[in-house]
Amino acid sequence: MAILSQDEARAILQKALGFSKADECEATLTGNVGGNIRYARNAVSTSGAEDNTSLAVTSYFGKKSGTATINEFDEASIQKVVRRAEELARLAPENPEYLPMLGPQTYQPSKAFFPSTAGINPDFRAEAARKSIEPAAAKNITAAGYLEDAAKFQARLNSKGLFGYHRETGLTFSVTMRTADGTGSGYATADYNDASLLDTGKLSGIALQKAASSVNAKAIEPGKYTVILEPAALVANTDASLIGALMNALDARNADEGRSFLSKKGGGNKRGEKLFDERITIYTDPLHPDVPTATWAGDGRPQQKMTWIEKGVVKNLYTSRFWAQKQGIGDIPPPDNFIMEGGTQSVEDMIKSTPRGILVTRLWYIRPVDPQTLLYTGLTRDGTFYIENGKIKHPVKNFRFNESPIIMLNNLEALGKPVRVGGNLVPPLKIRDFTFTSLSDAV
């Protein structure tokens, strides 16, 4: 099924609500059309396409709720999924944190949909892979990469009159280059709403250069080093990232209940306190032209521009509707994206100003150690280099690190120009006293 228009989606949702016998009912339509291509050892290994649309119905009887989904849209199927949601609701236990559904909301129009991405076809994906594979093969380097694209929509309607419709496009690309002897590795990644911005040849060239430069890495002693963290080392395409961990921790309830670095002894939270270097400012903006996203959250609350950290001060925390009402605090949904302000320096500029340090391309296998201090551990990979007297001197063996973004963002020496990674804008960072605890033989 193609991406449904607002009117087409509304018609299906209204039909579902028309069958409802529950006290409250909400119907949500989601759909995506897209594809992918994967290559390894300089040859395409898999490619695919996806076209899926589903309807989810949530029914409420008092404080009891049940949800059922279906991907058939004839009248009998829609009626069946509504009845099933009602059956589940009657069997469910009461939710002590239940709140009535939201009524009509005002959502700003989104600017996240681009025809260039919606129109991607297998030829586009094959050409993107070719532009990555051919230069690698010409230099006896092995390329492995993955490209995925999608056009999506979501629409929701509830029995209180709330209606929202959003559509967006997205594309992600990542590539790893390995030298023939297996001792050198490089990596590059990018993601966009607008596919016309993608240049897999340029990105692959960056990974190629890193792979060739990281051959025969030398071991140096673990310890505390000045590091230059490239954006891909700060925000992965998953939640497993240092800055992503910080953003996920800005939860008012966890802080109020004593389960967070933002908790105060004796109760309350640290909102309003200066916890980071004064150069740190992070905000959300669903209408930012470089990282546009939906203008409503998963529970229907409007998403608006919101400052989380301003000049090192924690300005806002996100919360559920229940917790906001219970505590009498601002009703702020969690962010869909974040923008971290930076400076004008490039990574090269940062290297030139570093007497002794480490350049890190990427961090991976990041895992929590202590949630109350946000201490995380993980490994460097795909290009780690020793800097001496403002120049990259040689590649070094990878490290395991133990570090907290709280400490990291207080040991800030410089911020670079923000770039998009994982749907967010993040600058490269130069950090002093970053803790490496041991060596790793992996490349």
Secondary structure, DSSP 8 states (H G I E B T S, - for coil): -----HHHHHHHHHHHHHT--SSEEEEEEEEEEEEEEEEETTEEEEEEEEEEEEEEEEEEETTEEEEEEES--SHHHHHHHHHHHHHHHHHS---TT-----------------HHHHT--HHHHHHHHHHHHHHHHHTTEEEEEEEEEEEEEEEEEETTS-EEEEEEEEEEEEEEEEETTS--EEEEEEEESSGGG--HHHHHHHHHHHHHHTTT-B----EEEEEEE-HHHH--SSS-SHHHHHHHT-BHHHHHTT-STTB-TTS-B-TTSB-S-TT--EEE-TT-TTS---SB-TTS-B---EEEEETTEE---B--HHHHHHHT-------S--EE---SB-HHHHHHT-SEEEEEEEEEEEEEEETTTTEEEEEEEEEEEEEETTEEEEEB-EEEEEE-HHHHTTSEEEEB--EEETTEEE--EEEEEEEEEEEE---
